[in-house]
């Protein structure tokens, strides 16, 4: 991910890329961790935006959600980046 200009919000695609990259870690990632990393890189959206993005990525089949802990952990699907196409890919 390229460096952002200070205070310039990420595009949705940049947030998705960050989320998926971090979700590939062993044990996955919580939305709070993605928010923290995005904030360090200059994104200015709320934590709720990252929670919503995580849910959307699960619904699209890109990530899986493990809700067994206090915070939902998001992980990449076993078969790769996902099975669903975005609307613009149709």
ChimeraX attribute file (.defattr): number of C-alpha atoms within 10 A of each C-alpha:
attribute: neighborCount
match mode: 1-to-1
recipient: residues
	/A:1	9
	/A:2	6
	/A:3	7
	/A:4	14
	/A:5	11
	/A:6	11
	/A:7	11
	/A:8	12
	/A:9	17
	/A:10	19
	/A:11	10
	/A:12	10
	/A:13	9
	/A:14	14
	/A:15	21
	/A:16	19
	/A:17	13
	/A:18	17
	/A:19	28
	/A:20	22
	/A:21	17
	/A:22	20
	/A:23	24
	/A:24	17
	/A:25	12
	/A:26	9
	/A:27	11
	/A:28	20
	/A:29	24
	/A:30	21
	/A:31	24
	/A:32	16
	/A:33	16
	/A:34	23
	/A:35	23
	/A:36	14
	/A:37	15
	/A:38	22
	/A:39	17
	/A:40	12
	/A:41	19
	/A:42	17
	/A:43	21
	/A:44	15
	/A:45	14
	/A:46	10
	/A:47	17
	/A:48	12
	/A:49	13
	/A:50	22
	/A:51	16
	/A:52	12
	/A:53	17
	/A:54	29
	/A:55	18
	/A:56	14
	/A:57	20
	/A:58	18
	/A:59	13
	/A:60	15
	/A:61	17
	/A:62	23
	/A:63	26
	/A:64	22
	/A:65	19
	/A:66	16
	/A:67	10
	/A:68	8
	/A:69	7
	/A:70	7
	/A:71	12
	/A:72	19
	/A:73	21
	/A:74	27
	/A:75	25
	/A:76	25
	/A:77	18
	/A:78	10
	/A:79	8
	/A:80	11
	/A:81	14
	/A:82	16
	/A:83	11
	/A:84	12
	/A:85	11
	/A:86	8
	/A:87	6
	/A:88	5
	/A:89	6
	/A:90	5
